[in-house]
Structure formats: structure tokens, C-alpha cells
Amino acid sequence: MAQSKKNLARANRKNRIRAKISGTAARPRLVVFRSNLHITAQIIDDTSGKTLASAHDMKEKGTKIEKAQKVGKTIAEAAKGKKIEACVFDRNGYKYHGRIKALADAAREGGLQF
């Protein structure tokens, strides 16, 4: 089955972004996945190929923006628990707008630097 033009364009943007950024042990990668209903964030160390922390909104209530803000705060708290202060933000091909921006701003308020 062929991909839609919209999904193909996002995949191309994602590949361009991933060619430029990579997470290390000192500065892991904060990657965001957004579906129609939910949003997920993971902190990944690409050198070892391990996920250090993750957060999702599956049990949260509220609007999509509110859920994204809660996920941002949760991932920042999880990063603090693992003694991670700085990371590289990977928007995963999505526009830096709406839920992605809300998650990033909430993570910054929670203490993550990127």
C-alpha cells in the first residue's frame, strides 16, 4: 500500500533531522511521537541504543494540549530522576507547533535544557 503524500513528506523531514542529530550519554535525544489521540516522549541514548526514560498520556484526562503539557512535565521529572539535565530535542518530522511546542515548553519548565 502506498504512503500518502503527507506521511511521505513527514518521513523525509524525519530522515533529514535524524541525519543531523544524535543522542549521546551526555546529551541524550528527546524524541516525540504524536498520533491523532495520544502523544509519547522518550529519552534515548543512541550510542548504546537504550531508552533511558519515557512518558505517555494514555491515562490522562483533558485536551490534547493539556495532555502534551503533562507528558512534558512527566518526562522532565523522569529525566531528573536519571540525573539528565540536557538533551537534544527531536521533533520527529512534526512541525514545532501545537502539541509538540506545548510538550517542549513544559519539559523546559520542568528543568530540561535543549
PyRosetta script that sets phi, psi and omega in degrees:
from pyrosetta import init, pose_from_sequence

init()
pose = pose_from_sequence("MAQSKKNLARANRKNRIRAKISGTAARPRLVVFRSNLHITAQIIDDTSGKTLASAHDMKEKGTKIEKAQKVGKTIAEAAKGKKIEACVFDRNGYKYHGRIKALADAAREGGLQF")
pose.set_psi(1, 133.6)
pose.set_omega(1, -177.0)
pose.set_phi(2, -76.3)
pose.set_psi(2, 146.5)
pose.set_omega(2, 176.4)
pose.set_phi(3, -77.4)
pose.set_psi(3, 150.3)
pose.set_omega(3, 175.4)
pose.set_phi(4, -73.2)
pose.set_psi(4, 160.3)
pose.set_omega(4, -179.9)
pose.set_phi(5, -60.6)
pose.set_psi(5, -36.1)
pose.set_omega(5, -179.1)
pose.set_phi(6, -65.7)
pose.set_psi(6, -45.8)
pose.set_omega(6, 179.6)
pose.set_phi(7, -68.1)
pose.set_psi(7, -36.6)
pose.set_omega(7, 178.6)
pose.set_phi(8, -66.0)
pose.set_psi(8, -40.4)
pose.set_omega(8, 178.3)
pose.set_phi(9, -64.5)
pose.set_psi(9, -40.7)
pose.set_omega(9, 177.8)
pose.set_phi(10, -65.6)
pose.set_psi(10, -39.3)
pose.set_omega(10, 178.4)
pose.set_phi(11, -63.7)
pose.set_psi(11, -38.6)
pose.set_omega(11, 177.4)
pose.set_phi(12, -66.2)
pose.set_psi(12, -42.7)
pose.set_omega(12, 177.2)
pose.set_phi(13, -62.6)
pose.set_psi(13, -41.0)
pose.set_omega(13, 179.3)
pose.set_phi(14, -60.9)
pose.set_psi(14, -44.4)
pose.set_omega(14, 179.8)
pose.set_phi(15, -64.8)
pose.set_psi(15, -38.8)
pose.set_omega(15, 177.7)
pose.set_phi(16, -64.1)
pose.set_psi(16, -41.6)
pose.set_omega(16, -179.5)
pose.set_phi(17, -66.1)
pose.set_psi(17, -46.5)
pose.set_omega(17, -176.6)
pose.set_phi(18, -67.3)
pose.set_psi(18, -22.7)
pose.set_omega(18, 176.7)
pose.set_phi(19, -71.1)
pose.set_psi(19, -23.4)
pose.set_omega(19, -175.3)
pose.set_phi(20, -98.7)
pose.set_psi(20, -29.1)
pose.set_omega(20, -175.7)
pose.set_phi(21, -118.3)
pose.set_psi(21, 151.5)
pose.set_omega(21, 176.9)
pose.set_phi(22, -154.0)
pose.set_psi(22, 144.0)
pose.set_omega(22, -179.8)
pose.set_phi(23, -89.9)
pose.set_psi(23, 138.0)
pose.set_omega(23, 176.9)
pose.set_phi(24, -116.5)
pose.set_psi(24, 179.1)
pose.set_omega(24, 178.0)
pose.set_phi(25, -66.6)
pose.set_psi(25, -35.8)
pose.set_omega(25, 179.8)
pose.set_phi(26, -74.1)
pose.set_psi(26, -40.2)
pose.set_omega(26, 179.2)
pose.set_phi(27, -132.3)
pose.set_psi(27, 86.7)
pose.set_omega(27, 180.0)
pose.set_phi(28, -69.5)
pose.set_psi(28, 169.9)
pose.set_omega(28, -176.6)
pose.set_phi(29, -97.6)
pose.set_psi(29, 128.4)
pose.set_omega(29, 174.3)
pose.set_phi(30, -98.0)
pose.set_psi(30, 107.4)
pose.set_omega(30, -176.9)
pose.set_phi(31, -108.4)
pose.set_psi(31, 141.5)
pose.set_omega(31, -176.1)
pose.set_phi(32, -117.4)
pose.set_psi(32, 134.2)
pose.set_omega(32, 171.5)
pose.set_phi(33, -119.1)
pose.set_psi(33, 133.5)
pose.set_omega(33, -176.6)
pose.set_phi(34, -125.7)
pose.set_psi(34, 127.1)
pose.set_omega(34, 171.6)
pose.set_phi(35, -111.4)
pose.set_psi(35, -175.2)
pose.set_omega(35, 179.7)
pose.set_phi(36, -64.5)
pose.set_psi(36, -32.8)
pose.set_omega(36, -175.9)
pose.set_phi(37, -107.6)
pose.set_psi(37, -32.2)
pose.set_omega(37, -169.2)
pose.set_phi(38, -127.3)
pose.set_psi(38, 168.3)
pose.set_omega(38, 176.4)
pose.set_phi(39, -140.1)
pose.set_psi(39, 140.7)
pose.set_omega(39, -176.8)
pose.set_phi(40, -133.0)
pose.set_psi(40, 144.6)
pose.set_omega(40, 176.9)
pose.set_phi(41, -132.1)
pose.set_psi(41, 141.1)
pose.set_omega(41, 177.4)
pose.set_phi(42, -135.0)
pose.set_psi(42, 146.6)
pose.set_omega(42, 171.5)
pose.set_phi(43, -107.8)
pose.set_psi(43, 120.2)
pose.set_omega(43, -170.8)
pose.set_phi(44, -124.1)
pose.set_psi(44, 135.9)
pose.set_omega(44, 170.8)
pose.set_phi(45, -97.7)
pose.set_psi(45, 106.3)
pose.set_omega(45, -175.0)
pose.set_phi(46, -73.1)
pose.set_psi(46, -24.0)
pose.set_omega(46, -179.6)
pose.set_phi(47, -68.7)
pose.set_psi(47, -38.1)
pose.set_omega(47, 177.8)
pose.set_phi(48, -98.8)
pose.set_psi(48, -11.0)
pose.set_omega(48, 178.6)
pose.set_phi(49, 72.2)
pose.set_psi(49, 32.0)
pose.set_omega(49, -176.7)
pose.set_phi(50, -118.6)
pose.set_psi(50, 145.5)
pose.set_omega(50, 173.0)
pose.set_phi(51, -87.9)
pose.set_psi(51, 122.0)
pose.set_omega(51, -176.4)
pose.set_phi(52, -88.6)
pose.set_psi(52, -34.8)
pose.set_omega(52, -179.8)
pose.set_phi(53, -156.5)
pose.set_psi(53, 154.5)
pose.set_omega(53, 177.3)
pose.set_phi(54, -149.8)
pose.set_psi(54, 158.6)
pose.set_omega(54, 177.8)
pose.set_phi(55, -151.8)
pose.set_psi(55, 148.1)
pose.set_omega(55, 177.9)
pose.set_phi(56, -145.9)
pose.set_psi(56, 172.4)
pose.set_omega(56, -175.3)
pose.set_phi(57, -114.4)
pose.set_psi(57, 24.8)
pose.set_omega(57, -172.3)
pose.set_phi(58, -61.9)
pose.set_psi(58, -31.0)
pose.set_omega(58, -177.8)
pose.set_phi(59, -106.8)
pose.set_psi(59, 4.1)
pose.set_omega(59, -176.2)
pose.set_phi(60, -80.9)
pose.set_psi(60, 154.8)
pose.set_omega(60, 175.3)
pose.set_phi(61, -114.1)
pose.set_psi(61, 155.2)
pose.set_omega(61, 177.2)
pose.set_phi(62, 122.3)
pose.set_psi(62, -173.0)
pose.set_omega(62, 179.1)
pose.set_phi(63, -75.9)
pose.set_psi(63, 170.6)
pose.set_omega(63, -178.5)
pose.set_phi(64, -64.2)
pose.set_psi(64, -37.7)
pose.set_omega(64, 178.3)
pose.set_phi(65, -65.8)
pose.set_psi(65, -43.5)
pose.set_omega(65, 179.1)
pose.set_phi(66, -62.9)
pose.set_psi(66, -40.4)
pose.set_omega(66, 177.6)
pose.set_phi(67, -62.7)
pose.set_psi(67, -42.1)
pose.set_omega(67, 179.6)
pose.set_phi(68, -63.7)
pose.set_psi(68, -38.8)
pose.set_omega(68, 178.0)
pose.set_phi(69, -65.0)
pose.set_psi(69, -40.2)
pose.set_omega(69, 178.1)
pose.set_phi(70, -64.8)
pose.set_psi(70, -39.5)
pose.set_omega(70, 178.2)
pose.set_phi(71, -65.2)
pose.set_psi(71, -40.0)
pose.set_omega(71, 177.5)
pose.set_phi(72, -61.1)
pose.set_psi(72, -43.3)
pose.set_omega(72, 177.9)
pose.set_phi(73, -66.4)
pose.set_psi(73, -40.7)
pose.set_omega(73, -179.1)
pose.set_phi(74, -65.1)
pose.set_psi(74, -42.5)
pose.set_omega(74, -179.0)
pose.set_phi(75, -69.3)
pose.set_psi(75, -32.8)
pose.set_omega(75, 177.1)
pose.set_phi(76, -66.9)
pose.set_psi(76, -40.7)
pose.set_omega(76, 177.8)
pose.set_phi(77, -65.9)
pose.set_psi(77, -40.6)
pose.set_omega(77, 178.5)
pose.set_phi(78, -65.0)
pose.set_psi(78, -36.7)
pose.set_omega(78, 178.5)
pose.set_phi(79, -67.6)
pose.set_psi(79, -39.9)
pose.set_omega(79, 176.9)
pose.set_phi(80, -61.5)
pose.set_psi(80, -39.0)
pose.set_omega(80, 178.0)
pose.set_phi(81, -62.6)
pose.set_psi(81, -29.4)
pose.set_omega(81, 178.4)
pose.set_phi(82, -95.5)
pose.set_psi(82, 7.8)
pose.set_omega(82, 179.7)
pose.set_phi(83, 62.4)
pose.set_psi(83, 39.6)
pose.set_omega(83, 176.0)
pose.set_phi(84, -105.0)
pose.set_psi(84, 121.9)
pose.set_omega(84, -179.0)
pose.set_phi(85, -108.4)
pose.set_psi(85, -30.3)
pose.set_omega(85, -176.7)
pose.set_phi(86, -127.4)
pose.set_psi(86, 146.5)
pose.set_omega(86, 178.7)
pose.set_phi(87, -149.4)
pose.set_psi(87, 173.0)
pose.set_omega(87, 175.9)
pose.set_phi(88, -107.2)
pose.set_psi(88, 130.0)
pose.set_omega(88, -176.0)
pose.set_phi(89, -89.8)
pose.set_psi(89, 124.5)
pose.set_omega(89, 177.6)
pose.set_phi(90, -114.0)
pose.set_psi(90, 107.3)
pose.set_omega(90, -177.8)
pose.set_phi(91, -80.6)
pose.set_psi(91, -1.8)
pose.set_omega(91, 170.8)
pose.set_phi(92, 63.1)
pose.set_psi(92, 31.1)
pose.set_omega(92, 177.9)
pose.set_phi(93, 88.7)
pose.set_psi(93, -7.6)
pose.set_omega(93, 178.6)
pose.set_phi(94, -81.7)
pose.set_psi(94, 154.7)
pose.set_omega(94, 175.5)
pose.set_phi(95, -67.9)
pose.set_psi(95, 144.8)
pose.set_omega(95, 177.1)
pose.set_phi(96, -79.5)
pose.set_psi(96, 81.9)
pose.set_omega(96, -171.6)
pose.set_phi(97, -162.1)
pose.set_psi(97, 150.2)
pose.set_omega(97, 173.1)
pose.set_phi(98, 65.9)
pose.set_psi(98, -121.1)
pose.set_omega(98, -175.2)
pose.set_phi(99, -67.1)
pose.set_psi(99, -35.2)
pose.set_omega(99, 180.0)
pose.set_phi(100, -65.6)
pose.set_psi(100, -45.0)
pose.set_omega(100, 179.1)
pose.set_phi(101, -65.3)
pose.set_psi(101, -40.5)
pose.set_omega(101, 179.5)
pose.set_phi(102, -62.5)
pose.set_psi(102, -43.0)
pose.set_omega(102, 178.2)
pose.set_phi(103, -63.3)
pose.set_psi(103, -45.3)
pose.set_omega(103, -178.8)
pose.set_phi(104, -63.8)
pose.set_psi(104, -43.2)
pose.set_omega(104, 179.7)
pose.set_phi(105, -64.6)
pose.set_psi(105, -40.4)
pose.set_omega(105, 178.7)
pose.set_phi(106, -67.2)
pose.set_psi(106, -36.5)
pose.set_omega(106, 177.5)
pose.set_phi(107, -66.4)
pose.set_psi(107, -39.2)
pose.set_omega(107, 177.1)
pose.set_phi(108, -64.6)
pose.set_psi(108, -42.6)
pose.set_omega(108, 177.6)
pose.set_phi(109, -62.7)
pose.set_psi(109, -32.2)
pose.set_omega(109, 178.9)
pose.set_phi(110, -75.2)
pose.set_psi(110, -8.5)
pose.set_omega(110, 174.6)
pose.set_phi(111, 116.8)
pose.set_psi(111, -3.9)
pose.set_omega(111, 177.3)
pose.set_phi(112, -78.0)
pose.set_psi(112, 143.0)
pose.set_omega(112, 177.9)
pose.set_phi(113, -113.8)
pose.set_psi(113, 127.1)
pose.set_omega(113, 172.6)
pose.set_phi(114, -156.3)
pose.dump_pdb("model.pdb")
